[in-house]
Amino acid sequence: LTSQHLTKSRYIAGLQCPRRLWLLVHEPRPYDEPTTGSTLDIGREIGQKAHLLFSGGVLIGEEPWQHAEAVSRTAEFMNDVRVHAIFEAAFEYANIQIRVDVLERLANDTWGLREVKSSTGLKDHYLDDIALQTYVLRGAGVAVSSIELLHVNTAYERGPNGISWADFFRRLDVGDAVAVRLIDLPAGLPAMRDCLSLIELPDAEPGSQCGIPYACEFWDRCTAGEPADWIGYFPRLSQTRASELKMRGIESITAIPADFPLTSKQLIIRDVTASGKPYIAADLGRLLHTFGPPASYLDFEAMMPPIPLYEGTSPYQVIPFQWSLHMIDSNGVMCHKEFLADSLNDPRRQFAETLIDALAGSNDPIIVYSAYEKTRLTELAADFSNLSTALNALIARLADLLPIVRSAVYFPEFGFSNSIKSVAPALCPGFSYNDLEGIADGGAASAAFLQLASGCITNPREVEQLRDELLAYCKRDTLALLEVHSALSRLAFPPS
Ligand code: SF4
């Protein structure tokens, strides 16, 4: 029998979409232990670090399925005045079960509700989450006199003696905003309970609610029956336009009538999808004329440690740790250079110096795909003033291929995406990322290096394997860039 109580996550799911709430409860996904560096793992670690701000605190260690025991232990600690704070305090009221990150004992038998988030500020849906906790606490007879959100303070810089946790967190009083959220909260609960007791899965059209506030885990299930050219896949289709199409009963991109207002890129995508024939702008050659060869093809990998690893860096600061460079000279001769930091020290200076070295003695274009490399180089130039002239010279040589792909080329195989991972295999038959073992995207690369840099992985064989995977992945990305540029050049200047 499925338990039909509400929890914080069920409540937030119910606000997002009733179908998501029902699926979470009736068709739960198997639980996977969060991997190091995942959002869940970061949240858990930061939640534990927040405990350091509350001396004399005790943890309710019972698991979620031991809720009744957790509630009794919480009550015992609330009665013990030696306990100044309770971590993971458990309560139940009106068939809603909650755990409070930190319940802080305050004066006059009152309590402070402290919600800890690993994010960098207040988000709207946090208020719903905290309002539900306040509702349950007050319903259970707890006098809540203060409500705070503890979030990560991005203005904090790590000092020479490690992390100062009091400065790492920012404490935000959200009492007034939560009071406003509480006004309508009780009236919304019966509909959620009704939804949970439905025998059958409720209907809901996939739409803008599927990504806000969370990317819904049931997206594939809900969109499985949609056509391959479903309007939901149409890039940058506004909510208003999507609703207009729905009202007219149009589900497929190819069925969008000629008189329907679309952007110039959407028109291209619709026509390519309908005809199956690629679009190549007449001025592609002109757009490519400054891109060489000779040219270099550059890609960076970076991590964003939530807890800064190096002195002088801030939470979530982007730390580049790896570059790959394919170079092709005017005779078409190719070579490859690369850098992968050792993971023991702050990699930024060495990253910048080795890159300056590798690109010295030439003024050829450095081809990139997006503004990411430019942003990182600009940050490095600000961080290391004695390297700024050399880094600014590299910035001046950057040539971004992405805007050209966006505006001047579209193949049916792009699959509504301009990412290099969609574009390269489409333009260069035989090119693939599929044979890469392990790391095959930027997120995985970032997580892997974070694991190395934070000392989570020390086994030499594992370290070596991860480093090999990182090198192979970044090298593949710059090879993709080179291949895409060559393919675009062939399209612009077909051999006669
Ligand atoms: S994918 Fe969208 S419609 Fe389906 S359950 Fe999730 S939020 Fe609801």
Boltz pocket constraint, residues with backbone or C-beta under 6 A from the ligand:
constraints:
  - pocket:
      binder: B
      contacts: [[A, 16], [A, 17], [A, 18], [A, 19], [A, 20], [A, 23], [A, 204], [A, 205], [A, 206], [A, 207], [A, 209], [A, 210], [A, 211], [A, 216], [A, 217], [A, 218], [A, 219], [A, 220], [A, 222]]
      max_distance: 6.0
